[in-house]
Amino acid sequence: MIEERISKQELEKIYSVDRATIEAWVKNHGLPMITINSHSKFVKKLALEKWEDSLVKNKIELVDYENK
């Protein structure tokens, strides 16, 4: 059974941010994005939930780079 995946484009809609912000979260905050190829990037749902929980636990506030 394949774990549910959330695409980069879906993340942009969920968090109301742009592509640059998602890429910055990957680089600066360890968002566990999996790259299949340049046009196919996603995160597993459970990995995203763990990532979000770690941000809350560590009281890390993310920056929306589009509106910075």
N, C-alpha and C positions, 0 to 999 in steps of 0.2 A: 504494500500500500504506500503510495507516494504522499508525503506530508504536504499539506496545503502551502502554496507559495503565493507571495504577494509581489507583483511586479514593481519596478521602479516608478512607472507611470501611476500605478495605483497608490503608492506611497505619497507621491506628489499631491494627489487628490485628497487622501486621508488627512494629511497634515497641512494642507493648503499652502504648500511651498513649491519652489521651482526646482529644476534639475540641479542647479549649482548648490542649493542648500542640501539636497540629499547627498550629493557627492562630498560636500564638506563634512556632513555627519559621518560618512563612511571613513574619511581620512582623519578627522579630528576626534571623533567620539566612538569609533569602533562599531558603527552600524554594520551588522554581519551580512553584507550584500554578496551574493554569489554571481559571478560573471560567467555566462555561457559563451557569449561572443559580444561584440560591440553593440549589438542591438537587442540582446537578451540578458537582462539583469533582474535578479529577484532576491527576496529574503524569505526564508522559511518562517511560517507563522509563529511557531514555538520559539524560534531564535529571536524574533522581533519582540515577543512578549518578555523574554528574559532580558533583552537589551533595555526595554522600557523600564522594567522593574529595577534594573541596576542604576538607571538614571535617577529614579525616584529615591532609591535607597541612599544614593550618594549626593542627593540634592543638586543634581546637575541640571542647569537650565540651558536648553538648546537655543541657538541663534538662528533666526530666519535671515539668511544672507541676502535674500531678495529685498527685504524691507529694512535692512540695516542702515 
